[in-house]
Amino acid sequence: MQINRRKVLASSLALGLAASGARAQAWPAKPIRIIVPYPPGGSSDIIARAISQALSESLKQSVIVENRAGANGNLGADLVAKSAPDGYTLLLCDTGALAISPSVYTRLQFDPSKDLRGVTMLAYSPHLLVVHPSVPANNLKELVALSQKTQLNFAVTAMGSAPHLAGVAVERASQAKWQYIPYKGGSQAIGDTIGGQTQVLMNGMLATLPHVQSGKLKILGVSKRSRMPLIGNVPTLQEQGITNFESGTWQGVLVANGTPAAIVQRLNTELIKIIRSPEIRAKLSGQGAEVVTMTSAEQDQFFNQERKRWAEVVAQAGIKLD
């Protein structure tokens, strides 16, 4: 009996393609990790925990949130960048850190533009300029005058972070003077400002506003070009003399570069559906965060623009870290 080799080869190829397709369709076949590269309690952590259960239900697979803090988010980002590009390890972080790190760190262990791929942006919240309630200043002008007479400690979520550079930009533009005290994340910086160990803080509205509403922190300004409806009586920093200034916390999801396009698209679809749901949108907007979503390509383009913008700020400030 003669065997038609061409038919056997074609049949084997078809079976191989079918198996490959089945594997792709089977995703996810095991638990998914969301890596938050900061301590618990910050903006990224709040959003990760807000969406994890809904994502688990949508994908019919366990979704675990892991905090891997260190080096302004670079340790956790490096973990994801070097993970298998299979869609089982996601990075949810303040994308400002990824845009700033290449300019700030002289020895970065990964390249955000080459080793990570955007999935979608999720939310944006402007930075709030806040002080401990005991600080005798009710606006930026009074704070600047006070800083020129008294030492003020300025809490930063991490050296080289977006809140740090926002503080530097305000300091340079207003001629304020303060001492930067670095922390390992936003929750720790907030905690010490509430406790009075530090007096001034700029941080994302999502994590900071509840402490303003409780009276534990006093708000002096918001780093947005227009006022926020939720705190419409609070003037922007631009209104107070810091021209053309806007900064904030952008939370987004990324995966290792090389992750199959079908998986990236599935994650994009599911995450956008979840973050836009009335329940989560209302929860975030109630704390001052705006839902902002993008395609994968749009997010990558956004990163490239942000890297260029922050590179100029870093160069002007002369900030370099090992």
C-alpha positions in Angstrom: 0.0 0.0 0.0 1.5 3.3 -1.1 1.4 6.3 1.2 0.9 9.7 -0.3 3.6 11.7 1.4 2.1 15.0 0.4 -1.3 14.0 2.0 0.4 12.9 5.2 2.4 16.1 5.3 -0.7 18.2 4.7 -2.6 16.3 7.3 0.1 16.7 9.9 0.3 20.4 9.1 -3.4 20.8 9.5 -3.3 19.0 12.8 -0.5 21.2 14.0 -2.3 24.3 13.1 -5.5 23.0 14.8 -3.5 22.3 17.9 -1.9 25.7 17.8 -5.3 27.3 17.4 -6.7 25.3 20.3 -3.9 26.4 22.5 -4.5 30.0 21.6 -8.2 29.6 22.2 -7.6 27.9 25.5 -6.1 31.0 27.0 -6.3 31.5 29.9 -5.8 28.0 31.2 -4.2 29.0 34.5 -4.3 31.8 37.1 -3.3 35.3 36.0 -1.1 37.6 38.1 -1.5 41.4 38.1 1.9 42.8 39.3 1.6 46.1 41.1 5.1 47.5 41.5 4.3 49.6 44.6 3.2 48.9 48.2 -0.5 48.4 49.0 -2.7 51.4 49.3 -1.5 53.5 46.3 -3.5 54.4 43.2 -2.3 51.5 41.2 -3.1 49.0 44.0 -6.6 50.5 44.4 -7.4 50.1 40.7 -5.9 46.6 40.5 -8.0 45.4 43.4 -11.1 47.1 42.0 -10.9 45.2 38.7 -9.4 41.9 39.7 -12.6 40.2 40.7 -14.5 41.3 37.6 -11.6 40.2 35.4 -11.6 36.8 37.1 -15.3 36.4 36.4 -14.9 37.6 32.8 -12.0 35.3 32.0 -13.3 32.4 34.2 -9.9 32.1 35.8 -8.3 33.2 39.1 -6.7 36.7 39.0 -4.2 37.4 41.8 -2.9 40.9 42.7 0.8 40.9 43.8 2.6 43.9 45.2 6.3 43.9 44.1 7.5 47.3 45.3 11.0 48.8 44.9 13.0 51.3 42.8 10.1 53.5 41.8 8.3 50.6 40.3 11.2 49.3 38.3 11.6 46.0 40.2 8.0 44.9 39.5 8.2 46.2 35.9 11.4 44.3 35.3 9.8 41.1 36.6 7.0 41.5 34.0 9.3 42.6 31.2 11.3 39.4 31.7 8.3 37.1 32.2 7.1 34.6 29.6 5.1 36.6 26.9 2.0 34.4 27.4 -0.5 36.8 28.9 -0.4 35.3 32.4 1.7 38.1 34.0 0.3 41.7 33.8 1.8 44.9 35.0 -0.6 47.5 36.4 1.3 50.7 37.3 1.6 54.4 37.1 2.8 54.7 33.5 4.6 58.0 34.4 7.2 55.9 36.2 7.9 53.9 33.1 8.1 57.1 31.0 10.5 58.8 33.5 12.8 55.9 34.5 14.8 55.7 31.2 15.8 59.4 31.7 16.4 59.2 35.5 18.2 55.8 36.0 21.6 55.3 34.6 21.5 51.5 35.0 17.9 50.4 34.2 17.7 46.6 33.8 15.0 46.7 31.1 13.9 49.0 28.3 10.2 49.9 28.8 9.9 50.9 25.1 11.3 47.5 23.9 10.5 45.0 26.6 6.9 45.9 27.4 3.8 46.3 25.3 0.8 48.4 26.2 -2.6 46.7 26.7 -4.8 49.7 27.6 -4.8 52.8 29.8 -7.3 52.6 32.6 -7.5 55.8 34.5 -6.0 59.3 35.1 -6.1 61.4 38.3 -4.3 64.7 38.7 -1.8 65.3 41.4 -3.1 67.2 44.5 -0.8 69.6 46.3 -1.6 69.0 50.0 -0.1 69.8 53.4 -0.4 68.7 57.0 -3.4 70.6 58.6 -1.0 72.4 61.0 0.9 74.1 58.1 -0.1 77.8 58.2 -0.7 78.2 54.4 -4.0 78.1 52.5 -2.7 78.5 49.0 0.5 78.1 46.9 1.6 81.7 47.4 1.4 81.4 51.2 3.2 78.0 51.1 6.0 79.4 49.0 6.5 82.3 51.4 6.5 79.9 54.4 9.0 77.6 52.7 11.5 80.5 52.3 11.4 81.1 56.1 10.9 77.6 57.5 12.2 74.2 56.4 9.5 72.1 54.9 9.8 68.4 54.2 8.3 67.3 50.9 7.2 63.7 50.8 7.8 61.9 47.5 6.5 58.5 46.6 9.9 57.7 45.2 12.9 59.6 43.8 12.4 60.1 40.1 8.7 59.4 40.2 6.0 61.6 38.6 5.0 63.2 41.9 8.7 64.0 42.6 9.2 65.7 39.3 5.9 67.5 39.6 7.2 68.8 43.0 10.4 69.9 41.4 8.6 71.7 38.6 6.4 73.6 41.1 9.4 74.4 43.3 11.4 75.8 40.3 8.5 77.8 38.9 7.4 79.3 42.2 10.8 79.7 43.9 9.7 77.6 46.8 12.2 75.7 48.9 11.7 72.3 50.4 13.6 69.2 51.4 12.6 66.0 49.5 12.0 62.9 51.6 11.8 59.7 49.5 9.5 56.8 50.3 8.8 53.4 48.7 5.2 54.3 47.6 2.3 56.7 47.8 0.7 55.1 50.8 3.8 55.6 52.9 4.3 59.2 51.8 0.7 59.9 52.6 1.0 58.3 56.0 4.0 60.3 57.1 2.4 63.6 55.9 -0.8 62.7 57.9 1.5 62.0 60.8 3.3 65.3 60.5 6.8 63.8 59.8 6.6 65.6 56.4 4.6 68.7 55.7 4.0 68.8 51.9 3.0 66.2 49.4 2.0 65.9 45.7 0.2 62.7 44.9 -2.5 61.2 42.7 -6.0 62.4 43.6 -7.4 58.8 43.7 -5.3 57.8 46.7 -5.1 61.3 48.3 -8.6 62.8 48.2 -10.1 60.5 50.9 -7.6 61.9 53.4 -8.5 65.5 52.3 -12.2 64.7 52.8 -11.5 63.3 56.3 -9.6 66.4 57.3 -6.3 64.6 57.7 -4.7 66.6 54.9 -5.3 70.2 53.7 -5.5 70.8 49.9 -3.9 73.8 48.3 -4.2 73.1 44.6 -4.8 70.6 41.8 -2.3 70.0 38.9 -4.9 70.1 36.1 -5.5 72.8 33.5 -9.1 73.1 34.6 -10.8 72.6 38.0 -12.1 69.3 39.0 -15.9 69.2 39.5 -15.5 67.0 42.6 -13.5 69.7 44.2 -14.6 72.7 42.2 -13.7 75.2 44.9 -10.0 74.2 44.8 -7.9 76.3 42.3 -5.6 74.8 39.9 -1.8 75.4 40.2 -2.0 77.1 36.9 -4.5 79.6 38.3 -2.0 80.2 41.1 0.9 81.1 38.8 2.4 77.9 37.5 1.7 78.4 33.8 1.2 75.6 31.3 1.5 73.1 34.1 -0.4 69.8 34.3 0.7 66.5 35.9 -1.0 63.4 37.2 -1.1 59.7 37.7 -1.9 57.5 34.7 -2.7 53.9 35.5 -2.3 51.4 32.7 -1.8 47.7 32.0 1.2 46.3 30.1 2.5 42.8 29.2 5.9 41.4 28.1 6.7 42.3 24.5 6.0 39.3 22.3 2.7 38.4 23.9 0.4 37.1 21.1 -1.7 39.9 19.6 -4.9 37.8 20.1 -4.3 37.7 23.9 -3.4 41.4 24.0 -6.7 42.2 22.2 -8.7 40.0 24.5 -7.2 41.7 27.6 -7.9 45.1 26.0 -11.5 44.2 25.4 -12.2 42.8 28.8 -10.3 45.5 30.7 -12.1 48.3 28.9 -15.5 46.7 29.5 -14.7 46.3 33.2 -13.2 49.8 33.8 -16.1 51.4 32.0 -18.8 49.5 34.0 -21.1 51.9 35.9 -20.0 50.4 39.3 -16.3 50.8 38.8 -16.5 54.1 36.9 -18.7 55.6 39.8 -16.2 54.3 42.4 -13.2 55.9 40.7 -14.9 59.2 39.8 -16.1 59.5 43.3 -12.4 59.7 44.3 -11.3 62.0 41.5 -10.1 59.5 38.9 -11.2 59.7 35.3 -11.6 56.5 33.3 -9.3 56.7 30.2 -9.0 53.8 27.8 -6.8 53.2 24.7 -6.0 50.6 22.1 -2.6 48.9 22.6 -1.1 51.0 19.8 -2.5 54.2 21.3 -1.0 53.4 24.6 2.4 52.7 23.1 2.3 56.0 21.3 1.3 57.8 24.5 4.4 56.3 26.2 6.7 57.5 23.5 5.2 61.1 23.9 5.5 61.0 27.7 9.1 59.8 27.6 10.1 62.8 25.5 8.2 65.2 27.7 9.7 63.9 31.0 13.2 63.6 29.5 13.2 67.4 29.1 12.0 67.9 32.7 14.7 65.5 34.0 17.4 67.2 32.1 16.4 70.6 33.4 16.3 69.3 37.0 19.6 67.4 36.6 18.2 64.3 38.3 20.2 61.1 37.9 19.9 57.9 39.9 21.9 54.6 39.8 
